[in-house]
Amino acid sequence: MVGRPRLRRLPRLAPRCHRQHPPLRRVGREVGAVRSLTDGGGGTVVERLVSLDDAARTYSYEIVESPFGMRRYVSTMRVAPVTDTGHAFVEWWAELDADAEAEESLLKTFSGGVYAGGIAALQKRFAG
């Protein structure tokens, strides 16, 4: 769960989550926007925004270029209000296609690094 962002800001919270990752270069807000960032190893990751639904507080993006050796990667983030506390519940998941021997490493990279780091940064930003 993320701190207490004002509910009217929730629709814009998800697409801006990547701002919490320092290597991000630019985030476009329209579907089709392309952004790039540098991963911890110095590789470039290029992502394209594939859906954005402010009313549902979700967005999805695909990785179109990366050093990770995946054939397909589509990730979705959803932010839902927790009405009795004023907090926000953040879900972030992906569907990916990669060689079997790479899957464990990729899951560790994304779940333990990208997602956990991004959500922790949001928690810190909205703490209190």
Secondary structure, DSSP 8 states (H G I E B T S, - for coil): -B----GGGHHHHHHHGGGGSTTB-----STT-EEEEE-TTS-EEEEEEEEEETTTTEEEEEEEE-SS--SEEEEEEEEEEETTTTEEEEEEEEEEE--HHHHHHHHIIIIIIIIHHHHHHHHHHT--
